[in-house]
Amino acid sequence: VFLASDHAGFALKAELLDMARALGHEAVDLGPATFDPGDDYPDYIGPLAHRIAAEPGSFGIAIGGSGQGEAMSANRIEGARAAEYYGGDLEVVKVARQHNDANILSLGARFISGDEAAAAVQLFLDTPFSGNERHARRIEKLDHEH
């Protein structure tokens, strides 16, 4: 699993790296390596999305203030399918994996606690894509026809 953030998600990224490793995942930090309040999320989320698209079966966690810009940035890359979570019912995370085969989870660090983020990441990584034909057909259209 690859993780990247901007300044607003920097602290949460460190927590989630430790959590993912404790769960037995190989967690790779794609940056930033140091806190910079002036950084720009596309500089980190774009490379994350390219990495996920190039390595089928891999997962990404993008963390920003709201997670919105991070999801938008990731979803511009063909083959990247980012779902956003910034609190509330975790069912949306589960459905993003089961129905949409999301490969990136975008988190809003200003809207969720570390525990909420950890629960969302664990659910995201543990939930398989259903493989249902109608869902696969729709993903094919997302990835190749538009």
Buried (B, 14 or more C-beta within 10 A) or exposed (E): BBBBBBBBBBBBBBBBBEBBEEBEBEBBBBBBEEEEEEBEBBEBBBBBBBBBBEEEEBBBBBBBBBBBBBBBBBBEBEBBBBBBBBBEEBEEBBBBBBBBBBBBBBBBBBBBEBEBBBBBBBBBBEBEBBEEEEBEEBBEEBBEEE
